[in-house]
Amino acid sequence: MNNCRVNEHSTSSCRDSHILNLRQSRPFEYARKGRRAQSISCSRRKVKEGTLYAYRRTTSIASEYSSHVGMKAIVITKPGGPEVLELQEVPDPELKPGHVIIRIAAAGLNRADLLQNRGMHAVPPGWPPYPGLECSGTIEAVSDDVHDWKVGDQVCALLGGGGYAEKVAVPAPHLLPVPKGVSLEDAAAIPEVACTVWSTVFMTSHLSTGERFLVHGGSSGIGTFAIQIAKYNGVKVFCTAGSAEKLQRCRDLGADVTINYKEEDFVKRVKEETGGQGVNVILDNMGAVYFNRNLDALSVDGRLFIIGFQGGSTGEFKLAPIIGKRLTVQGAGLRGRSLENKSHIIQEVKTHVWPAIENGLVKPIIYKTFSLAQAAEAQQLLETSQHTGKILLKP
Ligand SMILES: NC(=O)c1ccc[n+]([C@@H]2O[C@H](COP(=O)([O-])OP(=O)(O)OC[C@H]3O[C@@H](n4cnc5c(N)ncnc54)[C@H](OP(=O)(O)O)[C@@H]3O)[C@@H](O)[C@H]2O)c1
């Protein structure tokens, strides 16, 4: 305990902070060491409990032999597929200034989690190494300098990692209230899709009322949300999906033109449906394999926003339409953005998306919920792409 330097108003710093650094920068090694290490992390944190303040001293021993473990989380034991995930006992999250601790009710799965397993989606600094980019839950502790939230508040949150766990520490600006009319558990399905779709096609590509919008993978977590929020904003929605059943689900959510990408050429169909003009905005998850066709499917002044490379990131591209039709091509990832940038997106989402959800016009679409211990099974389902909408984990 003498290792800890305690500041009355902030989280302690600790000589063993290399444990945290190791955990952030080399998650696989941390996972290995965590099972047998004798490392002790110390923290003295100021915890707000209702109106009561109490100092709490915690000791977490990162060892399976210790009884001082804090919580359960899914650990990526080595790079690989879902089978490398293991439910382990790990240290409790530390309450840092500007943060709250959430006791997680549910966490949403995202395709990026599959990349993280394989060591291909880096955890941003300061976040735990466990997968999980979004969650919902109840605030269990609040840092002294956070004034907008209190213990007991039900929230959902955008995470840089750590959702596959019982608890997570989150910067307060990454929180959103659970929307009225949505259950605490279902709220876990909203932050990542809402922030991704709003920050790309609305905030950046300026998709507007009366325009035409194509989203690829209409039955995905992203797609099911994009269809609904675009319809809410008076947009004509086109989408692609790989089966008649999924296309029907997209129509149920409001899609106007649904295209089976396995049977039809989406460019030809878009041109047919728009009198040869094309769509104004495309949200693309396929990358290289669709790049040339996406440019062909866009109208004059069209905007292509790329958020995924499911079809690769390199290829031979025909760039002439970019000049010929004055096209804009953009791409972005949500996870790597700065705290300030994400906070801005979250505020915009609260202003523009939350009313649509609270009016019941945009709903979280949940396909299946698994227990935390079944994380590997849940990821296997995500990989097979049998689902429509979101898959959740429940600690
Ligand atoms: N950049 C960012 O910040 C960000 C954030 C979130 C998500 N994303 C990306 O957005 C995409 C969707 O994410 P998610 O978590 O919602 O994934 P998801 O639910 O697993 O969905 C993946 C989708 O890809 C579709 N797909 C596969 N091949 C296709 C093809 N040839 N044409 C059209 N669609 C095809 C699948 O449709 P079928 O099942 O019908 O084949 C499925 O709906 C992923 O690529 C993900 O990495 C990016």
The ligand as a Gaussian input file, in Angstrom:
#p B3LYP/6-31G(d) Opt

LIG

0 1
 N      -15.945000       2.868000     -39.010000
 C      -16.651000       2.761000     -37.903000
 O      -16.577000       3.584000     -36.992000
 C      -17.581000       1.598000     -37.748000
 C      -18.395000       1.495000     -36.609000
 C      -19.282000       0.407000     -36.539000
 C      -19.323000      -0.522000     -37.578000
 N      -18.491000      -0.393000     -38.634000
 C      -18.520000      -1.358000     -39.745000
 O      -19.839000      -1.393000     -40.243000
 C      -20.129000      -2.696000     -40.733000
 C      -21.385000      -3.213000     -40.057000
 O      -21.085000      -3.403000     -38.684000
 P      -22.041000      -4.282000     -37.758000
 O      -21.407000      -4.405000     -36.429000
 O      -23.396000      -3.752000     -37.869000
 O      -21.889000      -5.682000     -38.509000
 P      -22.831000      -6.933000     -38.709000
 O      -24.098000      -6.785000     -37.944000
 O      -22.000000      -8.115000     -38.451000
 O      -23.171000      -6.881000     -40.272000
 C      -22.299000      -7.166000     -41.302000
 C      -23.136000      -7.040000     -42.571000
 O      -22.325000      -7.124000     -43.730000
 C      -23.204000      -7.540000     -44.749000
 N      -22.542000      -7.979000     -45.979000
 C      -21.639000      -8.977000     -46.123000
 N      -21.269000      -9.078000     -47.413000
 C      -21.962000      -8.122000     -48.085000
 C      -22.012000      -7.711000     -49.432000
 N      -21.253000      -8.303000     -50.378000
 N      -22.831000      -6.687000     -49.766000
 C      -23.578000      -6.063000     -48.846000
 N      -23.572000      -6.397000     -47.545000
 C      -22.777000      -7.417000     -47.172000
 C      -23.976000      -8.662000     -44.109000
 O      -25.157000      -8.852000     -44.843000
 P      -25.770000     -10.321000     -45.123000
 O      -25.782000     -11.015000     -43.789000
 O      -27.106000     -10.036000     -45.671000
 O      -24.837000     -11.001000     -46.101000
 C      -24.229000      -8.088000     -42.706000
 O      -25.467000      -7.453000     -42.651000
 C      -18.898000      -3.558000     -40.441000
 O      -18.101000      -3.574000     -41.584000
 C      -18.204000      -2.783000     -39.338000
 O      -16.835000      -3.037000     -39.276000
 C      -17.622000       0.636000     -38.733000

